[in-house]
């Protein structure tokens, strides 16, 4: 049965304004490329200019949109509407392999739940437990005494060092390493002596970790990524770091050891955070910020060293004036020297 604009409005819990409710829709697309049998969306005001040229059958727009563009579907959250339509139109591909691949190496002591998939050439070591409906892709190495919960998805070429814990519904993308040694040495008589790291990493439920991340095991206790946190690609998290729930950490962030993040902290790309500090609940660290001291709850900081964002912007504004100020000082010096020579 064909999907119509009326159906789309119902799927996204929106209101269709203008257009024919019987128009057939085959997919959702970007506003720049949408065709007459597709719907699209605008969730950011920067893209409103595309409303003049889009060929889409209808555009999903926020309920507070004040323009006269039609046909449109008004919703409270265009992003949530897109989420629903992606799930509706773009069904996941069937897995390339199900069950235990014959090339997988699984120690006889490993406990596997029901409906577990282990891909080609993966290794699961002694004393590990894997929950129900969990999929481990190809070339994965799981160390000793690890625990992997229900409904987890671990993609190819991931490494879990000994005693790493993944709780339920964790997603780990390719190339990520969980539980490698923390960077810990003591200098004595001209030699840097390694301090053996004997803690572990705990990834709590509903966390997603991007590709090529590295999360170090704790020196003694646990490195913890809190419930529902989402990590982008290429992130380094040091030993004994603990994040609260719902944190967002964007690509190329580095967090040094023993730093504590509260709940719902957001860290922009390429930010660096020194060790042994606390970032309060709801704080925002701007991209490329260098954080060298505690950040209070709810505060946005930027710059290096990081400071409250309004203060950083004011300093940046003054810095931009330095060339003009230098020129004015030079001109005043020349006038003063001329008068002194007369």
Buried (B, 14 or more C-beta within 10 A) or exposed (E): EEBBBBBBBEBBEBEBBEBEEEBEBBBBBEBEEBEEBBBBBBBEEEBBEBBEEBBBBBBBBBEEBEEEBEBBBBBEBBEEBBEBBEEBBEEEEEEEBEEBBEEBEBEEEBEBBEBBBBBBBBBBBBBBBBBBBBBBBBBBBBBBBBBBBBBBBBBBBBBBBBBBBBBBBBBBBBBBBBBBBBBBEEEEEEEEEEBEBEBBBBBBBBBBBBBBBBBBBBBEBBBBBBBBBBBBBBBBBBBBBBBBBBBBBBBBBBBBBBBBBBBBBBBBBBBBBBBEBBBBBBBBBBBBBBBEEBBBBEBBBBBEEBBBBEEBEEEEEEEEEEEEEEEEEEEEEEEEEEEEEE
